[in-house]
Amino acid sequence: YSQLTGANANTLVIATEPTFPPFEMAAKTGGELEGFDIDLMRAIGQESGLKVKFESLPFDGIIPALQSGTVDGAISGMTITPERAKTIAFSRPYFKAGLAIAVQENNSNIKSFADLDNQRIAVQISTTGANKVKTIPGAKITTFDNAPLALQELVNGNVDAVVNDAPVTLYAIKTGNLQGIKVVSELLTEEYYGIALPHKSPYIQIINNSLQTLIDQGKYQVIYQKWFAG
Ligand code: GLN
């Protein structure tokens, strides 16, 4: 693996699943992508002198695209897992996240993971959340293409719970995008996001160095504040 897929030798083509606010989403006007991951990846581009071009893909299409080399990397709120690390490489961790259960505001039965037995649960395809719920006894699992669709199913009352990345569910509630739901206080996992790269990518070191520089210079913190303040 030595060649960039971008039109220019200096362009990194970076895949993302663009409905995971506040990490990646379509801007309200203009249709460009925006979000924490988008700002961070652009800053890495600036730091490293590489141009960054985003390519939207379904979440379950990202790892195959990395493996076939049709993209140079991916930033998509993707958790570093041992399973994924068998097929792709990751940058150093850039964000601490974890799974949370969301339920309807008036639900007082589900207070922890153990209460999910025999419940109707919505998850997003190919995610750590989907993996987590697989072994729950008697659960009726419905899988959606993206997190907003799974959460909407909960708002509509068609499922009892959603297992999804806590920062994304909390952001949807905070912004008022979704109403009538709440997050159960118990966090199910501690997870770390990484930028995903093909095995043997020549850019792992450059990306890790740029991330470190952005952290050291306080630029990471500025981006963090922009999307997570308050
Ligand atoms: N962090 C979760 C995972 O990696 C969800 C990512 C996402 O939906 N974009 O599986």
Residues whose N, C-alpha, C, O or C-beta is under 5 A from the ligand:
A	BS01	LIG	F20 S76 G77 M78 T79 S126 T127 T128 G129 D165
